[in-house]
Amino acid sequence: MRTRGVLALALATSIPLAGCGLQPLYSGGAGASVAQGLAGVDVPPIPGRGGWLLRNALVERFEAAGSTTPQYRLDVRIDDALEALGVLNDDTISRERRILRTRYQLIDLATGEILLDATAGSDAGIDVVSSEYATIAAEQTALENLAREVADRMATQVALTLRARAKEAPSSDS
C-alpha cells in the first residue's frame, strides 16, 4: 500500500516538471553537440600560478568528451588578490580573503567572432594562524579550490553558449 502512495506522489510531481522546459545540458553524452563543442575549445596558457591552476581545471572539463581540432579559443585574463580582512589591535592580520576573478572571451576560430564575453569569480576566507607555513598552505589550498570553482562556472557558461549556438544553427537533418 505504501509503495502505491509513493508511486502516485512521484507521478503527480513529475507531470508538472515535464512542461517546465528544463533540458539536460549534456543530453546525448559525449557525441552531443555541446560535448563536441566543449572538446573543441582551446585554452591558451594563463599567466601565474592561479592561471595555471585555472587552465588545468578548464582543460579537464573541456576534454571530458575527448579532444578534437580546436574550433574555439577561450581567452582568459585573471586577477588573483589576497587582502587583509581582520586586523587586531597590535596591527597583526587575523583573517585574509583570497579573491579570484576572471574575464574571458570565447572566440570562434573560423570567423573571429566573439561568442561570449563574460566574467566569473569567487572568494574565500582564510584564518591567519601563528604558523606561517599553515597560513601559506591555507592560501594555496584556497587558490586551488577557487580555480576549480571558477572553472566550473566558466565551463557552464561556455556550454550554455555553445548549446544556444547549436540551436540557432540550421539542422542538417532536414
Secondary structure, 3 states (H helix, E strand, C coil): CHHHHHHHHHHHHHHHHHCCCCCCCCCCHHHCHHHHHHHCEECCCCCHHHHHHHHHHHHHHHHHHCCCCCCEEEEEEEEEEEEEEEECCCCCEEEEEEEEEEEEEEEECCCCCEEEEEEEEEEEEEECCCCHHHHHHHHHHHHHHHHHHHHHHHHHHHHHHHHHHHHHCCCCCC
